[in-house]
């Protein structure tokens, strides 16, 4: 990219999945590798693309957009995390759960804390107990 592009923005990230996050006047958007604005700086916060979706924050809530800027999952979550192995952690009313890339709640927000899926399992905490679940939400008793 031309260095002049970076003079326009308060912040510019590295590229992830062909797009870089940029911040201008307190709002976030995304540029392609030519410096063209693909997603305007309209979001209160944003995070890198992962599995073709990026987390964006609007009016205090998180959701996900695709690489064209189309909202795929509405901004309704208190917190959200990147997709790994096809699922993303979301937080609603202080409880943690998982969505798939279509926005379907695969594992309800019932956990006190959750970690990313890795090799098909995620560590979760509920009622002070730690354990592992599979991608259907089933508790795994043996490791």
C-alpha positions in Angstrom: 0.0 0.0 0.0 1.0 3.6 -0.6 2.2 5.2 2.6 -0.2 8.1 2.1 -3.0 5.7 2.9 -1.7 5.3 6.4 -1.5 9.1 6.9 -5.3 9.2 6.5 -6.0 6.7 9.4 -5.3 6.8 13.1 -4.5 3.1 13.0 -4.0 0.5 10.4 -3.5 -3.2 11.2 -1.9 -6.1 9.3 -3.9 -7.9 6.7 -6.0 -10.9 7.6 -7.9 -12.7 4.9 -7.0 -9.9 2.5 -8.4 -7.0 4.6 -6.8 -4.6 7.2 -8.7 -2.9 10.0 -8.4 0.9 10.0 -9.5 3.5 12.5 -10.6 7.0 11.4 -12.2 9.6 13.7 -12.8 7.0 16.3 -14.6 4.5 14.0 -13.4 1.3 12.5 -13.6 -0.1 8.9 -11.5 -2.2 6.5 -9.3 -1.7 3.5 -8.2 -4.2 0.8 -4.6 -4.6 -0.3 -4.9 -1.8 -2.8 -5.9 0.7 -0.1 -9.5 0.8 -1.3 -12.1 1.2 1.5 -14.1 -2.1 1.3 -16.0 -1.5 4.6 -16.5 2.1 5.7 -15.4 3.3 9.1 -18.8 3.1 10.8 -18.1 0.7 13.7 -17.3 1.5 17.3 -14.9 -1.3 17.4 -13.8 -4.2 15.2 -11.5 -7.2 15.1 -9.6 -9.2 12.4 -11.3 -11.5 9.9 -11.2 -15.2 10.9 -13.0 -17.8 8.8 -14.4 -15.0 6.5 -16.1 -13.1 9.4 -15.0 -10.2 11.5 -16.4 -9.1 14.8 -17.8 -5.5 14.8 -19.3 -3.4 17.6 -22.2 -1.0 17.1 -24.2 0.8 19.8 -22.5 -1.2 22.5 -23.2 -4.7 21.1 -21.1 -7.1 19.0 -21.9 -9.0 15.8 -20.2 -10.2 12.7 -19.8 -9.0 9.1 -18.5 -10.8 6.0 -15.7 -9.5 3.7 -18.1 -7.3 1.8 -19.4 -5.6 4.9 -22.7 -7.4 5.0 -24.0 -8.1 8.5 -24.2 -11.8 8.9 -24.8 -12.0 12.6 -26.6 -9.0 14.1 -24.9 -6.8 16.8 -26.8 -8.3 19.8 -24.0 -9.8 21.9 -22.3 -8.2 25.0 -19.0 -9.7 23.8 -17.8 -11.8 21.0 -14.7 -13.6 19.8 -13.2 -14.8 16.6 -14.2 -18.0 14.8 -12.1 -21.1 15.4 -13.0 -24.5 14.0 -16.3 -23.1 12.7 -17.5 -21.7 16.1 -17.2 -18.4 17.9 -17.6 -17.6 21.6 -20.3 -15.1 22.4 -21.4 -13.6 25.7 -25.0 -12.6 26.5 -26.2 -11.5 29.9 -22.9 -12.6 31.5 -23.0 -16.2 30.2 -20.8 -17.7 27.5 -21.8 -19.9 24.5 -21.0 -20.6 20.9 -22.4 -19.7 17.4 -21.7 -21.2 14.0 -20.9 -19.0 11.0 -24.6 -18.6 10.1 -25.3 -17.1 13.5 -27.1 -20.2 14.8 -26.6 -20.7 18.6 -25.0 -24.2 18.6 -24.2 -24.2 22.3 -26.4 -21.9 24.5 -24.9 -19.1 26.6 -25.0 -21.1 29.9 -21.3 -21.1 30.9 -19.5 -18.8 33.3 -16.5 -18.8 30.9 -15.4 -20.6 27.7 -12.3 -21.1 25.8 -11.8 -21.6 22.0 -12.4 -24.9 20.4 -9.1 -26.8 19.7 -9.0 -30.2 18.1 -12.8 -30.5 18.5 -13.0 -29.7 22.2 -13.5 -26.5 24.3 -12.8 -25.9 27.9 -15.7 -24.4 29.8 -16.4 -23.3 33.4 -19.8 -23.6 35.0 -20.8 -23.3 38.6 -17.1 -23.3 39.6 -16.3 -26.6 37.7 -14.0 -26.8 34.7 -14.6 -29.4 32.0 -14.6 -30.0 28.3 -17.4 -30.0 25.8 -17.6 -31.2 22.2 -19.1 -29.1 19.3 -22.6 -30.2 20.2 -22.2 -29.1 23.8 -21.9 -32.6 25.2 -19.7 -32.8 28.3 -16.6 -35.0 27.7 -15.8 -37.2 30.7 -12.6 -38.8 29.5 -9.6 -37.0 28.2 
